[in-house]
Amino acid sequence: IAGITQAPTSQILAAGRRMTLRCTQDMRHNAMYWYRQDLGLGLRLIHYSNTAGTTGKGEVPDGYSVSRANTDDFPLTLASAVPSQTSVYFCASSVLASSTDTQYFGPGTRLTVL
Amino acid sequence: KQEVTQIPAALSVPEGENLVLNCSFTDSAIYNLQWFRQDPGKGLTSLLLIQSSQREQTSGRLNASLDKSSGRSTLYIAASQPGDSATYLCAVRFAGTASKLTFGTGTRLQVTL
């Protein structure tokens, strides 16, 4: 069982380009999340999805979009990348079972926008 | 605003020492609090989850406590080892925020020989 996989591992991107970060989980979890991690700011939620077909905005959604066509996949798209989107991006998933909900994290994607 | 704070940002201790990491949060209405470990360049690994109704959780040499009324949690690590060196993150699921976790900025722990 792989858990959560993310691709690519790292990417250098020119400003203005479109980029999709991929996330796949094989645990049949209902909920999935995208976070970005920046030095001194910790992890901040970008978007989330409580179940396939639904998505919601997190703390820092501007410049990002997501879709949840099925249970396993939750891609994050940067329509037109800007340097401030340079960060490490983590995908996570959880069963979404009230007070015992534990989130499981992928290995991350390191994105540099020049 | 619902916030989570971890102090200190970094800590260095000699091997074998018992240590405590601190986490504070601004709203006592929470579903749960979770402690994670993050190794350099890696993702997060869940260590312990304490539900709102619980006071503590234990796993091996780790013990996490929760005091909602004071908005505090501690992670106690017994007999520290060099392999414990990592960043430890505290995250709170505040009530009314669905499944959203609010993270602290972490404490970077180094255990020296």
Interface residues (C-beta under 8 A of the other chain):
Chain A: I4 A31 Y33 Y35 G40 L41 G42 L43 R44 L45 Y48 N50 G56 G58 F90 A92 S94 L96 S98 S99 T100 D101 T102 Q103 Y104 F105 G106 P107 G108
Chain B: Y31 N32 Q34 F36 G41 K42 G43 L44 T45 S46 L49 Q51 S52 S53 L89 A91 R93 A98 S99 K100 L101 F103 G104 T105 G106
